Amino acid sequence: MALVKLSREEMRTFLDQTTPTLNGVVGTLGEDGFPHLVPVWYRYDGERFHIWTLETRAWVRNIMRDNRVGFSVHENEVDGSRGVSTKGLAQITTSEGDWVTEEIRRLTRRYIRDSAEVEPYIHRWRHLRTIVSITPRTVSTWKDAV
């Protein structure tokens, strides 16, 4: 089966989909020099990927040392697959401020579909106050050609 690129609109639709909501995979360079890959929840704002996390996680500590990252999202359906793979630079924001709070809400709403459950979920993870934002420098996309 041949692969073709997604259009910009197709890419945005794919990354924003919520049925099903896909996970991303962030890749960092570990202290030992080997790639470190982690599945994550993400939100794409049209320019950057945002990930809600804890500042002390290994992959976040890796970014503190070297902010070059890889990030990918893909699906593998019986009737075709689509994917986006990027290389870029990550920025870490840890704060009790409004921007982090609102980004946590936006991100959680992508994965928790029952709006009544969003705030209780966020409250359970209230110690997580870090957003990692990835700005892609290169983007590769694909879909099965039919």
Summary of the structure (lengths in Angstrom):
residues: 146
radius of gyration: 15.7
end to end distance: 7.9
largest distance: 48.4
contacts: 393
relative contact order: 0.25
helix: 28%
strand: 43%
